[in-house]
Structures are given as structure tokens and as C-alpha cells.
Amino acid sequence: MDEPFDVAIIGYGPVGATLANLLEREGRRVLVLEQFPQSYPLPRATHIDGEAMRVLQSAGIGEDLEPLLGVYARMRFEDAQGRMLIDWPRPITPGIHGWRDSNRFHQPDLEHALQARIARSSLVTVRRGLRLTGLDQNELGVTLVARDERGEPWSAQARYVVGCDGANSTVRALIGAELTVLAPSQQWLVADFILNPGAPELPEGTVQYCDPARPFTYIEGAGRRRRWEVMLLPGDDPATFARPDQVYPLLQRWVSPDHVVLERAVVYVFRSAIASRWRNGRVMIAGDAAHQTPPFLGQGLCAGLRDVINLAWKIDLALTGTADPDLLDSYQQELAPHVTQYIAEANRIGGFIAETDPDKARERDAMLLSSPHVMTPIRPRLGGGLRGQNANPLAGTLAAQPRLRADRRLDDLVGLHFAVLVTARLAARFTPAMHDRLRAAGAVVLEGDGDEYLATIGAEAVIIRPDHYIFGTAGTFAEAEALIAALPVVTVTRHDG
């Protein structure tokens, strides 16, 4: 059999394609299996945040996608009388990530950019029309078994496998993971439209219509795309609710069939769930295979992109032998608590929106109208995972992406590697052993380049992980020495003098 691939990815949606690009940039041989012959051509995710854009920058498509992004200026919550209950303004200029915190986009544009970059690489093999049926792993790798569209068997080998195969994940089932439900599910119509010339002016951003008679969500999509989400009520028939003759009457307060072209209408089940295990030996799951969230925060895709950049650098270190494979246990330890906070916040917001009891809705309205509420983004800290980092107050929080040499963004300078920003005075005291350990970790040391950023966090040095979270900071030589010693490196080149 041919030499095994370094990593096999099951699923070629945006999460799987991002992981393939991240690994390809590190020189990894990647196999991608996708059961569908073509990519889904219609919109799904419509919002992407600055952290997720930073992941896509690391995957090599940030500049391709940037011209296609739209400004996501705000989200408003209104009661049945149109009074504003909650305001959530969003910055329209780049934030700490070097990107806007909220952006509108068209998912097929994203998938095209990811797949176009893969198509230019000789390191990634994409096989469509193959349905995974089995995984058999040992201490050296994993044998994948699949069937093609004719039912013929097909197999390959890889050292690691990542299931990015969605909410109905085959890989999740094969590793024996179960879904834990975090909140009751809801059925909502999702209807996507393209505005015709002469269509009436519609709101900016997103509006949550918190009407107990029928909750609605309106979303300003990229370009002339607009979306409405409509909550199904008892007695509604999911089998017919998405028919055009049902959809247009629901939206007649905003648009008529003359104003828009219906691009897609489907009834979705909004779920809140998390898988019991994200890793079984050499097999991992990511994205919707590992967790599912209602869309009220726009974090479904963003969470999946966080997953794969967390996995990518850890798999890469494990493949080189630089890190113990048990480093991969930290993946779920760090991100399961993190995404659970996002799911909980989405459910909290969804509770405001989806209240259908008139008395409870009046109580909600009275409370919010008497105490105006302005929302701000949550930024959870990573859960415990890597040895030694959690004693540091900034460890596990997102790092900024400053512009450094020749006005280049930090992540473009370091790639999928640890970044060490350190003042010249502290760097001058680094010992040969410290340099050896940094080299073993593949760290990029930027001496004196990040002094302005270091001043903002009150440190002489900071180590930023390849997934853009802070590993730790140091204010003294002893703290720097301890921080470098805590890097997840098991093989260190001995300094010979």
C-alpha cells in the first residue's frame, strides 16, 4: 500500500477545507474524503468574526476573502411594538485581530477560496463521492474504509484522521462518542433571498423581532442577500412550512414576491449539543461533529474554525515527534468548556427571542425597557489543557495581532508556530538551553519588534500559541525561563557550547 497520508480529513465543508489548508502550509500530505460530488451552492453561515478571519488568514485565504466581506454593523432586539429592547453595536473598523469583529459573507465564496488554494497544491488529495464506512487504527496509523457511488470498496491509510463531517457525523459514531443535549431544540424556517432592484429599504445588520405571536429574525447578508428566520409554532407543519406559498405571506410586512428572489427555504432544527469525546487515539472530530449551537450568536462556523487551528498545530508537533501525542488530549480539554460558554450565551439570547408566552413576554419587555441593555461580545478563556499555562492571568486569552516588521501582520510573520515577542533587554539574557527549547518548539522569536504590544499587556515577553491564544507572559528572566520550560516539547536538541 502507498505511504500513509499524514492526515485524512472526512468532510470538505469550510471546517475540513480550512484544516486541509493549515496542514498543507506546514508541508503535510493530506487526504480529504467528501461523500457529496459537489459543494453545496447556496448560503448557510452568514456571519464570521475577527478571530475566525484570523484563522482563515493563517490558512492562506484572508486576502482573497477580504474584498468579499460586508460590514456587520449591529444587532437590535425589538418587541412586538417595535421598541428597542437590546442594542448590540459592532465595530466597523478592524479590532485586535487585525480584522473587524463582525463580518457578513457568502459561504460559497469562502468555500471556493479554500478549495481553489487546495487545487493549486500537490500535497492535498481530494476524493469526492466516497462515503466513509469504517476506521481501523493501531499504534502506527489508521486504515480508512469507504464506498464509492457504485458501492465499490475503497481504502487508504493515514497517521491521523479528523472528522469534519457535520452534525450527523459518521466519525463521531465510529469513535463511540455520544451527543449530550444542552438545551431543547427548536424548529425554525431559514429563508434566503436576493433583493431585486427597487426593493424597499430594509434594516441594517440583524433585527431580532421578539414578538410572542411569532418570533422572527432578519439578517442583512452579503451584497443584496437577505435572510429571514421564522420560528415554527405548535400546529405548523414542517413538511410544508418552507413552500413559497407559505413563506411569502409570513414576510409580507417586509417584502413581496416582486421585491425578492427566493434562493432557498428550509426548516432547520436549532440544536444545542456537545459530543462526549472528541478524540479516540488517532481519530478526532471537529466542528458540528463535536458541538452544535443555535445561530443566535453567529458562532457555529467560527467555533469549527477554532477547533481546526487548535488541532492543526498540535497534530503537526505530534507528527514531527516534537510533542507527545497526548498533547492532543488538550484539544477537548481547552475547547469543550470554551464552546459550551458560547452555546450557553446563544441559548440565553435565544430565550429572549423565542418567548411565546404573552405574559412572560410582557415581563421581559418591561424589564429590558426599564433598564436599557447594550450587549458586548463574550470572549471565553480556554479551558485547562497545557501544563503550566493557567497560573498566568493572560494565559488562554486571545492575543492581539499587531503589525510589526515592514507593517506586516504578526501571523503572516510566524505562520502556524509559536510567536515569542520579547524586549531586547530580556532576550539578551536568554541562555543556550532556552534557545534550544524554542528552536525545538519551532518558535519564531521577534526581539524588540513587539515592544508596543508588550507595553499594553505589562510584560517583557509573551509567547503566543499558533492558534493565537496567549501561552503565557513574563516580566522577569525567571518567569521567561519557566515559561519556555513549560512549552509542550519533548525533544530538545542539546546545545554543544
Order of alpha helices (4+ residues) and beta strands (2+ residues): beta-alpha-beta-beta-alpha-alpha-beta-beta-beta-beta-alpha-beta-beta-beta-beta-alpha-beta-beta-beta-beta-alpha-beta-beta-beta-beta-alpha-alpha-alpha-beta-alpha-beta-alpha-alpha-beta-alpha-beta-beta-alpha
